[in-house]
Amino acid sequence: MEHLPTIISFADSANYSLSVVGEKGVDLGRMTSSKLPVLPGFVIPSYVFSALLTDSVKKEIEMQFSRIEEKHPDTIKQVSNHIKQRILHLEIPDEIARD
């Protein structure tokens, strides 16, 4: 089985699908390949991000979505901020952190 990378450089990201590196990753890869001035960087593939989301985190995110009230649009910002903070505080496995 082929080892999937945990990070993909901008220089290589144009070689991956949109579902793996996202639109911005593909665009940065194309710009890098075209020799446009792009700072060195990398993309975290979607499969790595998905692997970090444990069942309990997914359930928590779903629960947060249920808090959105159609008549109170400010709840969208509150829920978004909560989810963002939860994702920012995910524990990153050592192998990924080293990469």
Secondary structure, 3 states (H helix, E strand, C coil): CCCCCCCEEHHHHCCCCHHHHHHHHHHHHHHHHCCCCCCCCEECCHHHHHHHCCHHHHHHHHHHHCCCECCECHHHHHHHHHHHHHHHCCCCCHHHHHC
